[in-house]
């Protein structure tokens, strides 16, 4: 059977739009913006390769609208009052559509909150996590959160006007949206304490984006951490326990759908705290099953008219992984991607680290050229480059990034990431 006949190759409706296949490119921050937050040649090259790769959906990496509060020194940004920055975005969208008009471009909008970098960056918090952030980090108030919602809405309208296909309102991975949603946020304020208060931030934002961008052809959705895996994190039973209770997470995805979300991009963990939950390690490939399960739970919650994009596939590659009790023909990214779609556990397959190893994997799969694919080894050297605030790419398959890692390692030594 040709790969063109498989579930991964079939089109799917996302809202009023149609993705040509079931591959999604995850929003992968690569720390290669120009000093002013605009597109560098390296940024443009990365996205040209992704567009040539022909995935059904490309979710553009996390961008900041608050340039004084960002997670990366070289983070790409959308600055609503900077005409040159907006012109760059207009040209970028046009140029990428010229490369390949088929992929749907969804831009992930974010505020880093307490994960904002040090130095001159302004770090703010909903409630400092014990032993992790300084107690003197400024607490946000109602006005600050309201302003943040307005910034997301304004950026969504700008992107719509420039020709983007949609936005991902980020409520995952320990960033500002997560910080508000967590049970840990038990402060007495407009967006704290009760679930009604904490969910208001996400729900109001989604409603306002839908109202301001009054066009059903514009895709709106969110990447969501269903369970962060530490006391008081998203998906936990209370502010002081890590016991899993998905009641609020399920209500979140249902509420987003009810307010106009066309998709949910499933995730778990908070990378600065529980990285392995977010991104299964080489030695624990079976953590991917947690993501498969969470995607199924989301799908059951939102139904057929909201697309669920499932993650954690990169660690599987072509079967060179540590999955146990699995027959060889089941042991691959493509098997589990097709299986989960066929069984209704997810609608699309989202690729993160694998998209760095080979941005053209979707095209190669669809053209029955699997032998040409460059596979992610889950070495996580790309993660080390991200932590080091260096340009991020695949160290195994792309020599410039190998050289960057060698240089920073000679200067600072290697980070001790747990990869076995």
C-alpha positions in Angstrom: 0.0 0.0 0.0 1.3 3.5 -0.9 1.7 5.9 2.0 -0.8 8.1 0.1 -3.5 5.7 1.2 -2.7 5.8 4.9 -4.5 7.9 7.6 -1.6 10.3 7.9 -2.0 11.3 4.2 -5.7 12.2 4.4 -7.0 15.8 4.5 -8.9 17.1 7.5 -11.1 20.1 8.2 -9.9 22.5 10.9 -12.7 24.9 11.4 -13.6 26.1 8.0 -10.2 25.4 6.5 -8.7 22.1 5.2 -5.2 20.7 6.1 -3.9 18.6 3.2 -2.6 15.9 5.5 -2.4 14.9 9.2 1.2 16.1 9.9 1.7 19.1 12.2 4.9 20.9 12.9 5.2 21.7 16.6 6.2 25.3 17.6 9.9 24.9 18.2 11.8 27.9 19.5 15.2 28.2 17.9 16.7 31.3 19.3 17.8 32.8 16.0 16.1 36.1 15.7 17.9 39.3 14.8 18.8 41.5 17.8 15.6 43.5 17.3 13.4 40.4 17.4 13.0 40.2 13.6 13.7 37.4 11.2 17.3 36.4 10.5 18.4 34.5 7.5 18.7 31.4 9.6 15.1 31.8 10.8 14.0 32.2 7.2 15.9 29.2 6.0 14.3 27.0 8.7 10.8 28.0 7.7 11.6 27.6 3.9 12.6 24.0 4.7 9.5 23.4 6.7 7.3 24.7 3.9 9.1 22.5 1.4 8.4 19.7 3.8 4.7 20.0 3.1 3.1 19.3 6.5 -0.6 20.0 6.7 -0.1 22.5 9.5 2.9 24.5 10.6 2.6 26.0 14.1 5.1 28.9 14.1 7.3 28.9 17.2 6.3 30.8 20.4 6.6 34.5 19.8 6.5 37.3 22.3 4.5 40.5 22.1 6.2 41.8 25.3 9.7 42.3 24.1 10.8 43.3 27.6 9.6 40.0 29.0 10.8 37.2 26.9 12.2 33.7 27.5 15.0 33.8 24.9 17.6 36.5 24.1 17.0 35.9 20.4 13.3 35.1 20.5 11.2 36.1 17.5 8.6 38.7 18.2 5.6 40.5 17.0 5.7 44.1 18.1 2.4 45.8 17.3 3.7 49.3 17.4 6.9 48.6 15.4 6.1 49.2 11.7 9.3 47.6 10.5 8.6 44.5 12.5 5.1 44.2 11.1 6.4 44.7 7.5 8.8 41.8 8.2 5.9 39.6 9.2 3.9 40.6 6.1 6.9 39.7 3.9 7.6 36.4 5.7 4.0 35.2 5.3 3.9 36.1 1.6 7.3 34.6 0.9 6.4 31.3 2.7 3.1 31.0 0.8 5.1 31.5 -2.4 7.3 28.6 -1.4 4.3 26.3 -0.8 0.7 27.6 -0.5 -0.7 24.4 1.0 0.5 24.3 4.7 -1.8 26.2 7.1 0.3 28.7 9.1 -0.8 29.0 12.8 1.3 31.3 15.0 1.7 30.5 18.6 1.3 33.6 20.9 2.9 33.7 24.3 3.9 35.6 27.4 6.8 34.1 29.3 5.8 35.4 32.7 8.1 33.9 35.4 10.1 32.1 32.7 11.3 35.3 31.2 15.1 35.5 31.1 17.3 37.3 33.5 19.4 40.4 33.1 17.4 43.2 31.6 14.3 41.0 31.0 11.3 41.8 33.2 10.3 38.6 35.1 6.8 38.6 36.6 4.8 35.9 38.3 1.4 34.9 39.4 2.8 33.2 42.5 6.4 32.2 42.8 7.1 28.5 42.8 8.9 27.4 46.0 12.6 26.9 45.5 12.5 27.7 41.9 12.0 31.5 41.4 12.9 34.4 43.7 10.3 35.5 46.2 10.9 39.1 45.1 9.7 38.5 41.6 6.9 41.1 41.1 3.3 39.7 41.3 1.0 40.5 38.4 -2.3 42.2 39.2 -5.7 42.4 37.5 -4.7 45.2 35.3 -1.6 43.5 34.0 -3.5 40.3 33.2 -6.2 42.3 31.4 -3.6 44.1 29.4 -2.0 40.8 28.4 -5.3 39.5 27.1 -5.6 42.6 25.0 -2.0 42.1 23.6 -2.9 38.6 22.5 -6.1 39.8 20.9 -4.4 42.7 19.1 -1.6 40.4 17.8 -4.2 37.9 16.5 -5.9 40.7 14.5 -2.6 41.8 13.0 -1.7 38.3 12.0 -5.1 37.9 10.4 -4.7 41.1 8.5 -1.3 40.0 7.3 -2.5 36.6 5.9 -1.7 34.1 8.6 -4.2 31.2 8.8 -4.6 31.2 12.6 -3.3 31.5 16.1 -2.4 29.2 19.0 -3.1 30.9 22.3 -0.5 29.2 24.5 -1.8 27.7 27.8 1.0 25.2 28.5 4.5 24.5 29.6 4.7 26.8 32.6 4.4 30.1 30.8 2.0 32.9 31.8 -1.2 31.1 30.7 -0.2 28.0 32.6 0.7 30.0 35.7 -2.8 31.4 35.9 -4.5 28.1 35.2 -2.7 26.1 37.9 -4.4 25.2 41.1 -1.2 26.6 42.7 -2.5 30.1 41.7 -4.6 30.3 44.9 -4.2 34.1 45.4 -7.3 36.1 46.0 -7.5 38.2 42.8 -9.5 38.4 39.6 -7.7 35.4 37.9 -6.9 33.4 41.0 -8.3 31.0 43.6 -11.4 29.3 42.2 -11.5 27.5 38.8 -14.0 30.0 37.6 -11.5 32.8 38.2 -8.4 30.9 36.9 -10.2 29.7 33.7 -11.5 33.2 33.0 -8.1 34.3 31.6 -8.2 31.6 28.8 -11.9 31.8 28.1 -12.1 35.6 27.9 -9.1 35.7 25.6 -10.5 33.2 23.2 -13.9 34.9 23.1 -12.3 38.3 22.5 -10.1 36.9 19.7 -13.2 35.4 18.0 -15.0 38.7 18.4 -12.2 40.9 17.0 -11.3 38.6 14.2 -14.9 38.1 13.0 -14.0 35.5 10.3 -14.7 31.8 10.7 -11.9 31.1 8.2 -9.4 32.2 10.8 -8.3 29.2 12.9 -8.1 29.7 16.7 -6.9 27.1 19.1 -4.5 26.3 22.0 -1.6 24.2 23.1 -2.5 22.8 26.5 -0.6 21.0 29.2 -3.1 18.5 30.5 -0.8 17.5 33.5 2.3 19.3 34.5 3.6 16.8 37.0 4.4 18.7 40.1 2.4 19.9 43.2 -0.2 22.5 42.1 0.5 22.2 38.4 -2.1 22.0 35.7 -4.1 18.8 35.9 -3.3 18.2 39.6 -5.9 17.7 42.4 -5.1 20.9 44.3 -2.5 23.6 45.0 -0.4 21.3 47.2 -0.6 17.9 45.5 0.8 16.4 42.3 -2.0 13.7 42.2 -3.5 13.7 38.7 -7.0 15.1 38.5 -7.9 16.0 35.0 -11.3 17.6 35.9 -10.0 21.2 35.3 -8.0 20.2 32.2 -11.0 18.6 30.6 -13.2 21.6 31.5 -10.5 23.8 30.0 -10.5 22.1 26.6 -14.3 21.9 26.5 -14.6 25.5 27.4 -12.1 26.6 24.8 -14.1 24.6 22.2 -17.4 26.2 23.3 -15.9 29.6 22.9 -14.7 29.0 19.3 -11.5 26.9 19.5 -11.0 24.8 16.3 -8.1 22.7 17.7 -6.3 21.6 20.8 -2.6 20.8 20.6 -2.1 18.2 23.4 0.9 18.3 25.7 2.0 17.5 29.2 4.7 18.8 31.5 6.5 22.1 32.1 9.9 21.9 30.4 11.8 24.0 32.9 10.5 21.6 35.7 9.3 18.3 34.3 10.9 18.2 30.9 10.7 14.4 30.5 6.9 14.6 30.7 6.8 17.1 28.0 9.4 15.4 25.7 10.0 11.7 26.3 13.6 10.9 26.8 15.6 8.4 24.7 15.7 5.9 27.5 12.0 6.2 28.3 10.3 6.1 25.0 7.2 4.5 26.6 6.4 7.9 28.1 4.8 8.6 24.7 1.9 6.5 25.8 1.0 9.2 28.4 0.6 11.6 25.5 -1.4 9.2 23.5 -3.8 8.8 26.4 -4.1 12.5 27.0 -4.9 13.1 23.3 -7.6 10.4 23.6 -9.1 12.1 26.7 -9.1 15.5 24.9 -10.7 14.0 21.9 -13.5 12.5 24.0 -14.0 15.9 25.6 -14.2 18.1 22.5 -15.8 15.8 20.0 -15.6 15.6 16.2 -15.8 19.3 15.3 -12.6 20.2 17.2 -9.3 18.8 15.9 -6.9 17.2 18.4 -3.2 17.3 17.6 -1.2 14.7 19.5 2.5 14.9 20.4 5.5 12.9 21.6 6.2 11.0 18.4 9.8 12.0 17.8 11.3 9.6 20.3 9.8 6.7 18.3 11.6 7.4 15.0 11.8 4.3 12.8 11.8 1.9 15.7 15.2 2.6 17.2 13.9 3.2 20.7 13.3 1.5 24.0 9.7 0.5 23.7 9.1 -2.9 25.3 6.7 -5.7 24.4 6.1 -4.3 21.0 6.3 -6.3 17.8 8.8 -4.8 15.3 6.1 -3.8 12.7 4.4 -1.7 15.4 7.5 0.0 16.5 7.7 3.3 14.6 6.5 6.8 14.5 4.4 6.1 11.4 2.7 3.0 12.9 1.5 4.8 16.0 0.6 7.9 14.1 -1.7 6.0 11.7 -3.0 3.8 14.5 -4.0 6.6 16.8 -5.8 8.5 13.9 -7.5 5.3 12.7 -8.8 4.6 16.2 -10.0 8.1 16.9 -7.5 8.8 19.7 -6.2 11.9 17.8 -6.8 13.6 14.5 -3.2 14.7 13.7 0.4 13.9 14.6 2.6 16.8 15.8 6.4 16.6 15.3 8.8 18.6 17.4 12.4 17.4 17.6 11.9 15.3 14.5 11.1 18.4 12.5 14.5 19.8 13.4 16.2 16.5 12.3 14.3 16.5 9.0 11.9 19.3 8.2 10.9 17.5 5.0 9.7 14.2 6.6 6.0 14.8 5.6 6.9 15.2 2.0 9.2 12.2 2.0 6.6 10.0 3.7 3.8 11.1 1.3 6.1 10.4 -1.7 7.1 6.9 -0.4 10.6 8.0 0.3 11.0 6.8 3.9 14.6 5.6 3.2 15.6 9.3 2.7 14.3 10.5 6.1 16.9 11.8 8.6 15.7 10.5 11.9 15.8 12.2 15.3 17.9 10.2 17.7 16.4 11.9 20.8 19.9 12.9 21.9 18.4 16.2 23.1 21.5 18.3 22.1 18.9 20.7 20.5 17.5 21.1 24.0 20.9 21.9 25.4 21.3 24.6 22.7 18.0 26.1 23.7 18.9 26.2 27.4 22.3 27.7 26.4 20.4 30.5 24.5 22.2 29.4 21.3 20.8 29.0 17.8 18.8 25.7 17.9 18.9 23.0 15.3 19.7 19.3 14.9 23.3 18.6 15.9 23.2 15.1 14.4 22.2 16.1 10.8 23.1 19.8 10.5 26.8 20.7 10.7 26.4 24.4 11.7 24.6 23.4 14.9 27.2 20.7 15.6 29.8 23.5 15.5 27.8 25.8 17.7 27.5 23.0 20.4 31.2 22.2 20.1 32.0 25.8 20.7 29.8 26.4 23.7 30.8 23.1 25.2 34.5 24.0 24.9 33.7 27.3 26.7 31.2 26.1 29.3 31.3 22.3 29.4 28.3 20.1 28.6 25.0 20.2 30.5 24.0 17.0 32.3 20.8 16.2 30.5 19.6 12.7 31.3 19.8 10.8 28.0 20.4 7.0 28.1 
